[in-house]
Amino acid sequence: MCLAVPGRVLEIAEKDGTRMATVDFGGVRKEVCLEYLPDLRVGEYAIVHVGFALQRLDEESARQTLELFEQLGMLQEEFGDPWEMAAEAGGASWPFTDDEPATDAAPTATRQEEIPQ
């Protein structure tokens, strides 16, 4: 699922002719394109979707939304480490620790289905 997430602008710079910002989403920082909001300033909040700041947002609304997303686990789903999520889905702990046994076993066979001719 892709969310439109509120974030606070930390820095603004031009990169390759495009206005970009470092935006904080409740502790996660990402690079965001500001071309749709050319007058957005450092310290302001915006709704961001797929790397584009789309709409300015007041600070209180942004904080409430981030809190709600955090409670629902949606920030982890949106910004979480895909390797960590895959490990957890497979029943492994993350991060892996040195005291866990290595698994050098042969790969398990995969089921092949017959394709009708």
C-alpha positions in Angstrom: 0.0 0.0 0.0 1.3 3.5 -0.7 0.3 6.2 1.7 0.3 10.0 1.4 2.4 10.7 4.5 2.9 14.1 6.2 6.5 15.2 6.7 8.5 18.2 7.9 11.0 19.8 5.5 14.5 19.8 7.0 16.6 21.1 4.1 16.0 22.3 0.5 18.4 22.2 -2.4 18.4 22.1 -6.1 19.6 18.8 -7.6 20.0 18.5 -11.4 17.6 21.5 -11.9 14.9 20.1 -9.6 13.9 21.5 -6.3 14.4 18.7 -3.7 14.1 18.5 0.1 15.1 16.2 2.9 11.9 15.5 4.7 11.4 13.9 8.1 8.5 11.5 8.5 8.4 10.8 12.2 12.1 9.8 12.3 12.5 8.5 8.8 14.2 10.9 6.4 13.7 10.8 2.7 14.5 12.9 -0.4 11.3 14.5 -1.8 10.6 16.5 -5.0 9.1 20.0 -4.3 8.2 20.9 -7.9 4.5 20.8 -7.1 5.0 23.1 -4.1 7.6 25.6 -5.2 7.0 27.9 -2.3 7.4 25.3 0.5 10.0 26.3 3.1 12.2 24.6 5.6 10.2 23.9 8.8 6.9 23.5 7.0 4.9 20.3 6.6 3.6 18.7 3.4 1.7 15.6 2.4 4.1 13.4 0.4 3.1 10.6 -2.0 5.6 8.5 -4.0 8.4 11.0 -3.4 6.4 14.2 -4.3 5.2 16.9 -1.9 1.6 17.5 -3.0 0.0 19.7 -0.4 1.0 22.0 2.5 -0.2 20.9 5.9 -0.3 22.5 9.3 1.9 21.1 12.0 -0.8 19.9 14.4 -2.6 17.9 11.6 0.8 16.5 10.5 1.6 15.3 14.1 -1.9 13.8 14.6 -1.6 11.9 11.3 1.9 10.6 12.0 0.8 9.5 15.5 -2.2 7.6 14.1 -0.1 6.0 11.3 2.5 4.9 14.0 -0.2 3.4 16.2 -1.6 1.5 13.2 1.9 0.3 12.1 1.5 2.0 8.8 4.8 3.9 9.0 6.7 0.7 9.4 4.8 -0.8 6.5 5.5 2.3 4.3 9.1 3.0 5.4 10.3 -0.2 7.1 13.3 -2.1 6.1 12.2 -4.7 3.4 14.8 -7.1 4.6 13.6 -6.9 8.2 10.0 -7.4 7.1 10.9 -10.4 4.9 12.9 -12.0 7.8 9.9 -11.5 10.2 7.5 -12.9 7.6 9.7 -16.0 7.4 9.8 -16.4 11.1 13.4 -15.2 11.6 14.5 -12.6 14.1 16.0 -9.4 12.8 18.7 -8.3 12.8 20.4 -11.6 12.6 22.9 -12.2 15.4 26.3 -14.0 15.3 25.1 -16.6 17.7 22.4 -17.9 15.4 23.4 -21.1 13.6 24.3 -20.8 10.0 22.0 -22.6 7.6 24.2 -24.3 5.0 21.6 -26.9 4.2 20.8 -27.7 0.6 18.0 -25.6 -0.8 14.5 -27.1 -0.4 12.9 -28.4 -3.5 10.2 -26.3 -5.0 6.9 -27.7 -6.2 6.6 -27.7 -10.0 3.1 -27.8 -11.4 2.3 -29.6 -14.6 1.3 -27.3 -17.4 -1.4 -28.8 -19.6 -0.4 -29.1 -23.3 
